[in-house]
């Protein structure tokens, strides 16, 4: 679904006074890759550094991982 398709869905809803808290096009991976703990930690550090950069708007990843430490990121690594 591209932005044109998104607008085809969004426009009829807004013209019928449906209110939305958020509406956006986002990237959802078709495949995912697993990472072990050390690589997962490195990936989290990279994602945090990218998110802290004012020139970067969004950060996406196709990785899934579990970590024994307090930092846990599974299926959705979008910054929750």
N, C-alpha and C positions, 0 to 999 in steps of 0.2 A: 504494500500500500504506500503510495507516494503522497506528496503534498497535495496534488490535484484531487486524488481520491479522498483524502482527509477533508478537504474543503467541501466536496460533494456530500459528505456525511454531516459535517459540522453546520453548514449553512441552513438546512431545513430545521435542524434542532434549535438554532438560535432564533430563527424567524417565528418559531412556535413558542417562544419565551422559555425554553428550557435553560436553566442556569447551570453553569459548570464551574467547579472550583479550579479545574486545570484542564486544558486541552492542548495537546502537542503531539508532534510526530517524533518518535524515538526509535532507536536502533535495538532490535532484538536478534540475537545470534541464532542461526539455524543449527550450528554445532557448538559444542563447548569442549574445552580442554581442561583436564584436571592438573592441579599443581600440588606437589608435596610441600611440607611445612616451610622449608628454607626458601624455596622459590615463591611460595605464597606470601611470605613476609616481604620479600623483595618486590613483588607485584604491588602489595599494599603500600609500601613506601613510595614506589613510583607513582601510583595513582594519587596519593596524598600530595606529592610534590606537584603533579600536574594540576590538580584542583586548586592548589594555592597560587598558581600562576594566573594573573589577571587577564592575560591574553588568550586563555583557554576557557571555552564556554562549557563544554561537556567532555566527560571521560567515559569511555565504554570499554568493557572487557568481556572476553568469552570464556574466562576461567571460572572454575568452581573449585573450592578448596575448603578444608576444615583445618583448624589449628588448635593445638592444645592450650595455647596461651589465652589471655583474656580478649585478644583481638580475633574475632571470628567473622568470616565472610563466606557465606555459602551462595547458593544459586544467584542471588542478586547482589552485585557489588557496586551499587549505584550511590553509595555514600550514606546509607541509613545509619 
